[in-house]
Amino acid sequence: MKRKQKDIIIIGAALFAMFFGAGNLIFPPAIGFTSGNHWFVTMIGFLLTGVGLPILGIIAVSHAGGSINDLANKVSPLFSKILGTVVILAIGPLLAIPRTGATVFEIGIKPIFSNANPLLVSVIYFSITLFFVIKPSGIVDKIGKILTPILLIVISTIIVKGIVNPISTPTVTLIKNPFSKGFLEGYQTMDALASIVFGGIVLISLIEKGYKDKKQQIKLTTKAGLLAGIGLAFVYGGLLYLGATSSNVFETGITKTELIVSITNSILGNLGQIGLCLAVSAACLTTSIGLTATVGNYFENLTKNKLSYKLIVIVTVFFSTIMSVVGVEKIVAFSVPLLTLVYPIAIILILFNLIDKWLPSQQMYSGAVIGAFAVNVFSVLSSFNIQIPYISNLISCLPFAESGFGWIVPSVTLSLIAGLIPIKIKTKSINYNQVSNKA
């Protein structure tokens, strides 16, 4: 095997492992379950944000220069720091880290020990996380390298068997806008946000392997990303289909975690269910350790050591312990407003960096971001029943607003207007220690 092909496979596999967070496994079955006979259209939307956008994010970062700062500095250095902070908090203590703890309890512990106390489980789980974060050990990386293949084998077995012998047939649903439902639900994976952090890891890996030329780096990153994307599409698409075929079997009010456990039990029996529970639990733990360390490294660097790594990880673990007890469903509900605000901005930055050389002015970045943010702020306020009549009515009249994409036209319009004001913004790249896994 040629060296380049081998490196593409290695990096592609690493990317797959980084995006293949155990916590994300709960979303595709749930989306398929509610979509029923519209599962295929919903799947296309979900794969665009859950797979396509993260891969484009990796490629965009390689185009931009290798870091989240290179990606966002084209708006402004201050904006870059704010966005970086929001992204790290989102894939850290606000959402992703607590979600790993809640997932472990609901998938790994509760099905086996029905009377287990969620707070006690959370304390034990995050105590283990803190131990390995404060005292890093190579054993965690070794366990992660073993667990990912095991988890993939279990999930692949479930998918293949579920396709060959479906649980049932998808129920007929009256769901509106199945494509936009899948697209917006893909935000919950948070993979696009993680991709603008992971891009730096890929670039460092390529440089270490001797690839110094930027064009070569972009080419190899693209091929490795496509390889990872194929694997993710198989897992997410297969699980979404299984969720659709189970929509005639399980009760409508079933939770996301109960659904994947029930599907596994139906296809592989109790032993398969226990195997999935153990694999997911251990994989979530390694993810929690990696994310907590990332939060500590990021804010220690951001504050120029004014906040110590140890203090940051202790606070992160404490906050995550409390948050995880509320459960997966509430964490997901809590995440919707934040992701509604941040994801369109991430989409804009990724796409604009890919076409950067054709943009007449970097001010177009600012115009697009302002347009998207302004519309989505009011959309989020409306979700909290805070209505500003004139503005709310205006936003509801925007093209694609009914499908959740009302931000597109204002974003494009303000970007074009800003393009008429060619002001160059000097940028300075800041390198932070990056993340190696996520939920």
Sequence and secondary structure as in RCSB ss.txt:
>XXXX:A:sequence
MKRKQKDIIIIGAALFAMFFGAGNLIFPPAIGFTSGNHWFVTMIGFLLTGVGLPILGIIAVSHAGGSINDLANKV
SPLFSKILGTVVILAIGPLLAIPRTGATVFEIGIKPIFSNANPLLVSVIYFSITLFFVIKPSGIVDKIGKILTPI
LLIVISTIIVKGIVNPISTPTVTLIKNPFSKGFLEGYQTMDALASIVFGGIVLISLIEKGYKDKKQQIKLTTKAG
LLAGIGLAFVYGGLLYLGATSSNVFETGITKTELIVSITNSILGNLGQIGLCLAVSAACLTTSIGLTATVGNYFE
NLTKNKLSYKLIVIVTVFFSTIMSVVGVEKIVAFSVPLLTLVYPIAIILILFNLIDKWLPSQQMYSGAVIGAFAV
NVFSVLSSFNIQIPYISNLISCLPFAESGFGWIVPSVTLSLIAGLIPIKIKTKSINYNQVSNKA
>XXXX:A:secstr
  HHHHHHHHHHHHHHHHH  GGGGGHHHHHHHHHGGGHHHHHHHHHIIIIIHHHHHHHHHHHHTSSHHHHHTTT
 HHHHHHHHHHHHHIIIIITHHHHHHHHIIIIIITTT TT  HHHHHHHHHHHHHHHHHS  HHHHHHHHHHHHH
HHHHHHHHHHHHHHS SS       S HHHHHHHHGGGG HHHHHHHHHHHHHHHHHHTT   HHHHHHHHHHHH
HHHHHHHHHHHHHHHHHHHHTTTTS TT  HHHHHHHHHHHHHHHHHHHHHHHHHHHHHHHHHHHHHHHHHHHHH
HHTTTSS HHHHHHHHHHHHHHHHTT HHHHHHHHHHHHHHHHHHHHHHHHHHHTGGG S THHHHHHHHHHHHH
HHHHHHHHTT   HHHHHHHHTSTTGGGT TTHHHHHHHHHHHTTS              S   
